[in-house]
Amino acid sequence: MESLLSGRRVELVDLGTVTQYVEGLHSLLMESTLAERKSFIKSFIKEVRVTDSEVVLNYTIPMPPGELSQERLGVPPIVHYGGR
């Protein structure tokens, strides 16, 4: 058990990487619709507990896999032919 636990390592993220993620999340939230924002936030908020004087959030930090990349593809034309 000790050997399994000793093999775990924590990777520290540099400030530049965190800044990139924050900027990406900020632009995503600013450009999204309200429904998209709610869906995104629900994807990482696990629990919200409200007591008399405080609110406790349990969440995971959304981190993009690997390198940040963006791909834009055109929507193919769709032709509807008559009939009901």
FENLINNOR-V585108 format. One line per field, one symbol per residue. ss: DSSP state (A for helix, B for strand, O for the rest). psi: psi as a letter, one per 20 degrees, with the letter a starting at -180 (. if undefined). Layout:
BEGIN
ss = ???
psi = ???
END
This chain:
BEGIN
ss = OAAAAAOOOOOOOOAAAAAAAAAAAAAAAAAOOAAAAAAAAAAABBBBBBOOOOBBBBBOOOOOOOOOOOOOOOOOOOOOOOOO
psi = gghghhipqpppprhggggggghghghghhiqrgghggggghhiohqpppagjrpppprqpopqpbqpqpppqqpqqppppar.
END
